[in-house]
Amino acid sequence: MASQDWFEKDFYAILGVPADADQAAIKKAYRKLARKEHPDQNPGDPKAEARFKDITEAHSVLSDPKQKQEYDAIRQMTRGGARFTAGGPGGGGGAGGFEDVFSQMFGGGGGNVRFGTGGGGQPNLEDLLGGLFGGQGGGFSQTGGGFPGGFGGYGAPRGPQKGRDLEAKTTLTFRAAVAGSTVTLSGLDGKRITAKIPAGVKDGQKIRLRGKGGEGDPGGPAGDLILTVSVSPDSVYGREGDNLTVDLPVTFAEAALGATVPVPTLDGATVKVRLTPGTPSGRVLRVKGRGVVAKDHTGDLLAKVQIVVPQRLSDEAREVVEKLREQEAGVDPRAELFAKARQG
């Protein structure tokens, strides 16, 4: 039984970690040993299977803060020479046993608390704890009584345990993240895990994939896979929340005189937007419903106008631009900027 295992087994020694090991060290040691002793890696080896069960049991207790606290308290209680042997004649020649230890714990006067040994020479822990706290010899449940000092639930049937959660990382292209994707990962025991990534996942987002983690006990559910997604940048599109962004190059004439120009969309199609006469560089034009598809809505496509300055001008074009400059003589486009700067 689990309660007796806590007296008989040194879970820290099983995992090969010191008694003051933190959760990271316990987890690391367990993963290393689990890979080595897993039945899939040692087919037909009953010793390896037994070691794997011990490793799993040790990790189950030490990775649960409440159970670890109880286990450490039990170890502390049994430390210092107290031997848990049957008391009375033939029970160990007067050495302190269960009766002495528990009598001292709960104020007994030495021999005032008596427990049956169940025929094997060793006290039955369920009867022992049940007798202390009003049980009827049928086990010590979490909701009944409670062990002083935080031992509620000690010795209770635990049932099939859920498998442990696993963590993994994957990288998607920008477009795969927006559209959704399916990735294949390598599990802890070498098995391949196929995971579906929902559409619209963001860079750095963590996704919990139910049932894709470690295997549970027979009859118990599998753990989950916590997947951290990194998204590679795209050469054309950016993202602001659920909106997609794109820089839209336009000519000076299109911006100055107004025009209807095409804008590429992420799905490979095009939409057209209208530039009003005098559209400045940097103005954002919104295309509804062409962004990221979320659960309850769809984002927009934001096209930011970028006026392209020609690198080479024909003689005729240069003449036209020079005439425009003459007409704009005396107009200072930076006057407002400097006025605001002086107000500072």
Long-range contacts (C-beta under 8 A, 24 or more apart in sequence): 1-125, 1-126, 1-155, 2-57, 2-155, 2-158, 3-125, 3-126, 3-129, 3-140, 3-154, 3-155, 4-125, 5-57, 6-61, 6-70, 6-71, 6-74, 7-74, 7-78, 7-84, 7-125, 9-54, 9-57, 9-58, 11-57, 11-58, 11-61, 11-62, 11-71, 12-58, 12-62, 14-54, 14-55, 14-57, 14-58, 15-55, 15-58, 15-59, 15-62, 19-72, 19-75, 23-63, 26-59, 26-62, 26-63, 27-59, 27-63, 30-55, 30-58, 30-59, 30-63, 31-188, 34-59, 34-188, 34-189, 35-188, 35-189, 38-189, 40-189, 40-190, 41-189, 59-164, 60-161, 63-164, 66-150, 69-150, 70-147, 70-150, 70-151, 70-154, 73-149, 73-150, 73-151, 77-101, 77-105, 84-122, 84-123, 85-121, 85-122, 86-117, 86-121, 86-122, 86-123, 87-111, 91-121, 97-123, 98-123, 98-128, 102-128, 102-132, 106-132, 106-148, 125-155, 126-155, 129-154, 129-155, 159-220, 160-216, 160-217, 160-218, 160-219, 160-220, 161-216, 161-217, 161-220, 162-216, 162-220, 162-221, 162-222, 162-223, 163-213, 163-214, 163-215, 163-216, 163-220, 163-221, 163-222, 163-223, 164-213, 164-214, 164-223, 165-213, 165-214, 165-223, 165-224, 165-225, 165-226, 166-212, 166-213, 166-214, 166-223, 166-224, 166-225, 166-226, 167-225, 167-226, 167-227, 167-228, 168-193, 168-225, 168-226, 168-227, 168-228, 169-227, 169-228, 169-229, 169-230, 170-195, 170-197, 170-227, 170-228, 170-229, 170-230, 171-229, 171-230, 171-231, 171-232, 172-197, 172-201, 172-229, 172-230, 172-231, 172-232, 173-231, 173-232, 173-234, 174-231, 174-232, 174-233, 174-234, 174-237, 174-239, 175-234, 175-237, 175-266, 177-201, 177-202, 177-203, 177-229, 177-231, 178-239, 178-244, 178-266, 178-292, 179-266, 185-225, 185-227, 188-214, 193-225, 195-225, 195-227, 197-227, 197-229, 199-292, 199-293, 200-242, 200-292, 200-293, 200-294, 201-229, 201-231, 202-229, 202-231, 202-239, 203-229, 203-230, 203-231, 204-228, 204-229, 204-230, 205-229, 236-264, 237-266, 239-292, 240-302, 241-299, 242-291, 242-292, 242-294, 242-297, 242-298, 242-299, 243-291, 243-292, 243-299, 243-300, 243-301, 243-302, 244-290, 244-291, 244-292, 244-299, 244-300, 244-301, 244-302, 245-301, 245-302, 245-304, 246-301, 246-302, 246-303, 246-304, 247-303, 247-304, 247-306, 248-273, 248-285, 248-303, 248-304, 248-305, 248-306, 249-306, 249-307, 249-308, 250-275, 250-279, 250-305, 250-306, 250-307, 250-308, 251-307, 251-308, 251-310, 252-307, 252-308, 252-309, 252-310, 254-279, 255-279, 255-280, 255-281, 255-305, 255-307, 263-287, 263-301, 263-303, 265-290, 265-301, 266-290, 266-301, 271-301, 273-303, 275-305, 279-305, 280-305, 280-307, 281-305, 281-306, 281-307, 282-306
